[in-house]
């Protein structure tokens, strides 16, 4: 449910170690995306540079439903090492914002490809409801087991995804870009009757080693879940409805030429002199 790197194909039948786990396993078969939505904002972006600041295969697949053919995958090099002492809302939003800004700073002056029309970044975290702890990806099999058992015992946890969209201002006035953000929250209930044996069996599939919280809702990890309240694709890593709204808003903000006064400060001066 978080950003992950390109896959390394393994020739071994054994599951890889945690430190060697392929990050971004590509699904063997995918259904073709639906026809593109004929929305003005999407039609406008289909001929321009659009950057997804993430290598997550799940986010890449979800964003593909919008039918943007020129999406470039340019992951951020932001280390994602903010302290867990800050509130989850602040943590996830700050991380996603730093990702977007890091890619924007690199690509806005790209002379070869030209400036992007849109940069989209996201960050997803899992938060234990009782303790308020932010869960990262599991570091080892023992840590993975402990993480899933704690989620089962706590019963309820929350998944937060922050979405950040940036677009260059048409007017180019300071700061040079428009930015729009949102945070989606989904409650997830683990099945309290899930056994230790089932958790161990799931852990050894290695499906959840590259995901915050240690499970994949869109895969085998669904056997651990009793129910959810909120957006399903938020748990996967990118709530599509919220993403579309953020895109529409930031593109509208970026087209700010008509909002500028025609005479600037000179208009005020003329009035004062009169």
Secondary structure in CASP SS format (residue, H / E / C, confidence):
PFRMAT SS
TARGET T0000
AUTHOR 0000-0000-0000
METHOD secondary structure of the structure
MODEL  1
X C 1.00
X C 1.00
X C 1.00
X C 1.00
X C 1.00
X C 1.00
X C 1.00
X C 1.00
X C 1.00
X C 1.00
X C 1.00
X C 1.00
X C 1.00
X C 1.00
X C 1.00
X C 1.00
X C 1.00
X H 1.00
X H 1.00
X H 1.00
X C 1.00
X C 1.00
X C 1.00
X C 1.00
X C 1.00
X C 1.00
X C 1.00
X C 1.00
X C 1.00
X C 1.00
X C 1.00
X C 1.00
X C 1.00
X C 1.00
X C 1.00
X C 1.00
X C 1.00
X C 1.00
X C 1.00
X H 1.00
X H 1.00
X H 1.00
X H 1.00
X H 1.00
X H 1.00
X C 1.00
X C 1.00
X C 1.00
X C 1.00
X E 1.00
X E 1.00
X E 1.00
X C 1.00
X C 1.00
X C 1.00
X C 1.00
X H 1.00
X H 1.00
X H 1.00
X H 1.00
X H 1.00
X H 1.00
X H 1.00
X H 1.00
X C 1.00
X C 1.00
X C 1.00
X C 1.00
X C 1.00
X C 1.00
X E 1.00
X E 1.00
X E 1.00
X C 1.00
X C 1.00
X C 1.00
X C 1.00
X C 1.00
X C 1.00
X C 1.00
X C 1.00
X C 1.00
X C 1.00
X C 1.00
X C 1.00
X C 1.00
X C 1.00
X H 1.00
X H 1.00
X H 1.00
X H 1.00
X H 1.00
X H 1.00
X H 1.00
X H 1.00
X H 1.00
X H 1.00
X H 1.00
X H 1.00
X H 1.00
X H 1.00
X H 1.00
X H 1.00
X H 1.00
X H 1.00
X H 1.00
X H 1.00
X C 1.00
X C 1.00
X C 1.00
X C 1.00
X C 1.00
X C 1.00
X C 1.00
X C 1.00
X C 1.00
X C 1.00
X E 1.00
X E 1.00
X E 1.00
X E 1.00
X E 1.00
X E 1.00
X E 1.00
X E 1.00
X E 1.00
X E 1.00
X E 1.00
X C 1.00
X C 1.00
X C 1.00
X C 1.00
X C 1.00
X E 1.00
X E 1.00
X C 1.00
X E 1.00
X C 1.00
X C 1.00
X C 1.00
X H 1.00
X H 1.00
X H 1.00
X H 1.00
X H 1.00
X H 1.00
X H 1.00
X H 1.00
X H 1.00
X H 1.00
X H 1.00
X H 1.00
X H 1.00
X H 1.00
X C 1.00
X E 1.00
X E 1.00
X E 1.00
X E 1.00
X E 1.00
X E 1.00
X E 1.00
X E 1.00
X E 1.00
X E 1.00
X E 1.00
X E 1.00
X E 1.00
X C 1.00
X C 1.00
X C 1.00
X C 1.00
X C 1.00
X C 1.00
X C 1.00
X C 1.00
X E 1.00
X E 1.00
X E 1.00
X E 1.00
X E 1.00
X E 1.00
X E 1.00
X E 1.00
X E 1.00
X E 1.00
X E 1.00
X E 1.00
X E 1.00
X E 1.00
X C 1.00
X C 1.00
X C 1.00
X C 1.00
X C 1.00
X H 1.00
X H 1.00
X H 1.00
X H 1.00
X H 1.00
X H 1.00
X H 1.00
X H 1.00
X C 1.00
X C 1.00
X C 1.00
X C 1.00
X C 1.00
X C 1.00
X C 1.00
X C 1.00
X E 1.00
X C 1.00
X C 1.00
X C 1.00
X C 1.00
X C 1.00
X C 1.00
X C 1.00
X H 1.00
X H 1.00
X H 1.00
X H 1.00
X H 1.00
X E 1.00
X E 1.00
X E 1.00
X E 1.00
X E 1.00
X C 1.00
X C 1.00
X H 1.00
X H 1.00
X H 1.00
X H 1.00
X H 1.00
X C 1.00
X C 1.00
X C 1.00
X H 1.00
X H 1.00
X H 1.00
X H 1.00
X H 1.00
X H 1.00
X H 1.00
X H 1.00
X H 1.00
X H 1.00
X H 1.00
X H 1.00
X H 1.00
X H 1.00
X H 1.00
X C 1.00
X C 1.00
X H 1.00
X H 1.00
X H 1.00
X C 1.00
X C 1.00
X C 1.00
X C 1.00
X C 1.00
X H 1.00
X H 1.00
X H 1.00
X H 1.00
X H 1.00
X H 1.00
X H 1.00
X H 1.00
X H 1.00
X C 1.00
END
